[in-house]
Amino acid sequence: MQLLTGMYKAKIDDKGRLSLPARLRTALASNQVVVLPGLDENHLMLMTPEYFEKDFCEPILSSPMAMLDQKKRSLIRKLISPAQYVDIDSAGRIGIPLTVREKYSLPNKGEALFVGTGFAIELWNPAVYESFDDGTSISDLAQSLLEERE
């Protein structure tokens, strides 16, 4: 799978469907995505089923004692349990149920924003995404990562 990068606006139609941008469809190389809550507030993440199962869930669930750990149980309930496998139709669209759109501030009909983040795609309401910026510069974030590695 190629890296999923770029920012793309899309329209949500009256049936809750939106077209995946061609670049992201090609990079996904899959006819299905897993839709799950984003790691930050008010957005969704999309991943290929293979990445979701092997690279995302397996490390969380790999310990036979995972269910005994309170934090892991909570993470499983909040992140993995609500995940839904969604088919990409022949027109390159995915359907996001109304209840999910409402919970994650996506309009019932209107504009959405796809944000490629490497191995996942975030799906945002554009206004929520714009307000999410915490003002931290790219330089400061890079410096923090560098310091963590040292």
C-alpha positions in Angstrom: 0.0 0.0 0.0 1.2 3.5 -0.9 1.3 6.2 1.8 -2.1 8.0 2.1 -1.3 11.7 1.8 -3.0 14.9 0.8 -6.0 16.9 1.8 -9.2 16.7 -0.3 -12.6 18.2 0.0 -15.6 16.0 -0.8 -19.4 16.4 -0.8 -21.6 14.2 1.3 -24.8 13.4 -0.7 -28.3 13.1 0.7 -27.8 9.4 1.3 -24.6 9.9 3.4 -22.2 8.8 0.6 -19.0 10.6 -0.3 -16.5 9.8 -3.1 -13.0 8.9 -2.1 -10.6 11.0 -4.1 -9.0 9.0 -6.9 -5.5 9.4 -5.4 -6.6 7.9 -2.1 -8.6 5.1 -3.8 -5.5 4.1 -5.8 -3.3 4.2 -2.7 -5.7 2.2 -0.6 -5.7 -0.6 -3.2 -8.8 -2.1 -1.5 -12.5 -2.3 -2.2 -13.3 -1.9 1.5 -12.3 0.5 4.3 -12.7 0.2 8.1 -14.3 3.4 9.6 -13.5 4.0 13.2 -13.4 6.9 15.7 -10.4 9.3 15.2 -7.8 9.5 17.9 -8.5 13.2 18.4 -12.0 14.6 18.9 -14.8 14.9 16.3 -13.4 13.0 13.3 -13.2 9.5 11.8 -10.4 7.4 10.6 -10.4 5.1 7.5 -8.0 2.2 7.1 -7.7 -0.8 4.9 -9.0 -4.0 6.7 -5.5 -5.5 6.5 -3.9 -2.5 8.2 -6.7 -2.2 10.8 -6.4 -5.9 11.8 -2.7 -6.6 11.7 -1.0 -3.3 12.4 -3.6 -1.4 14.4 -5.6 -4.0 16.5 -3.1 -6.8 16.9 -0.7 -4.8 19.1 -3.6 -3.7 21.3 -5.1 -7.2 21.5 -1.9 -9.3 21.3 -1.6 -9.9 25.1 -3.7 -12.8 26.3 -4.3 -10.7 29.3 -5.5 -7.6 27.4 -9.1 -8.0 28.6 -7.8 -7.9 32.2 -6.2 -4.5 31.7 -8.7 -1.7 32.5 -7.1 0.8 30.1 -7.0 -1.7 27.2 -10.6 -2.7 27.8 -11.6 1.0 27.6 -9.5 1.5 24.5 -11.0 -1.5 22.8 -14.6 -0.3 23.6 -14.0 3.2 22.4 -11.8 2.5 19.4 -12.1 -1.0 18.1 -15.7 -1.9 19.0 -17.4 0.9 17.0 -15.3 0.1 13.9 -17.3 -0.7 10.8 -16.2 -2.4 7.6 -17.6 -0.3 4.7 -17.5 -1.3 1.0 -16.3 1.1 -1.6 -18.9 1.0 -4.3 -18.2 0.9 -8.1 -18.4 4.7 -8.2 -15.6 5.0 -5.5 -18.0 6.1 -2.8 -18.4 5.1 0.8 -21.5 5.4 3.0 -21.3 6.9 6.4 -24.4 6.2 8.5 -26.3 9.2 9.8 -25.7 8.3 13.5 -22.0 8.2 12.9 -22.0 11.5 10.9 -23.9 13.2 13.7 -21.6 11.8 16.5 -18.5 13.0 14.7 -19.7 16.5 13.5 -20.0 15.6 9.9 -22.8 17.3 8.0 -25.9 15.3 7.0 -25.4 16.7 3.5 -22.5 19.1 2.7 -18.8 19.2 2.7 -16.2 16.9 4.3 -12.4 16.9 4.4 -10.2 13.9 3.8 -6.8 14.2 5.4 -4.2 11.5 4.5 -2.0 10.7 7.5 0.3 8.0 6.1 -1.4 4.7 6.9 -4.9 6.1 7.6 -7.2 8.7 6.3 -8.9 11.1 8.6 -12.4 12.4 7.8 -13.3 15.8 9.2 -16.0 18.4 9.0 -13.8 21.2 7.5 -14.8 23.8 10.1 -14.0 21.5 12.9 -10.6 20.7 11.3 -9.8 24.4 11.0 -10.6 25.0 14.7 -8.5 22.0 15.8 -5.2 23.7 15.0 -3.4 24.2 18.4 -0.9 26.7 17.0 2.1 24.5 17.5 4.6 25.0 14.6 5.9 22.1 12.5 9.4 23.0 13.8 8.4 22.7 17.4 6.7 19.3 16.7 9.8 18.0 14.9 12.1 19.2 17.7 9.9 17.4 20.2 10.2 14.1 18.3 13.9 14.5 17.9 14.3 15.1 21.7 12.2 11.9 22.4 14.6 9.8 20.3 17.7 11.1 22.1 
